[in-house]
Amino acid sequence: MEEELEERELEEGEEEGKMTLIEHLEELRRRILISLATALVFTIGAYFFAGDIIEILRKPLGEPLKILSPTEAFVINIKVALFAGVYLALPLIFYEL
């Protein structure tokens, strides 16, 4: 009787550790969405400091940056914020993936 209970517990324990392909894909999707949401939040936060970050990066040049098109200043702010946001979110992204 005890042997049957032990065997049943072992079988149940084996089943708990197994996931189907769909469950794996759902878990992957959840982790990717968390990573993207975290990167988005940090990117939005970094956008407010993009000017300061650009100034820090510009100091070694010793001269002002040249803007060649009307939208370039805005695009540079977006790019700096995106890179800073992803950089700040990397610890969580690595943890999730």
Secondary structure, 3 states (H helix, E strand, C coil): CHHHHHHHHHHHHHHHHCCCHHHHHHHHHHHHHHHHHHHHHHHHHHHCCHHHHHHHHHHHHCCCCCCCCCCHHHHHHHHHHHHHHHHHHHHHHHHHC
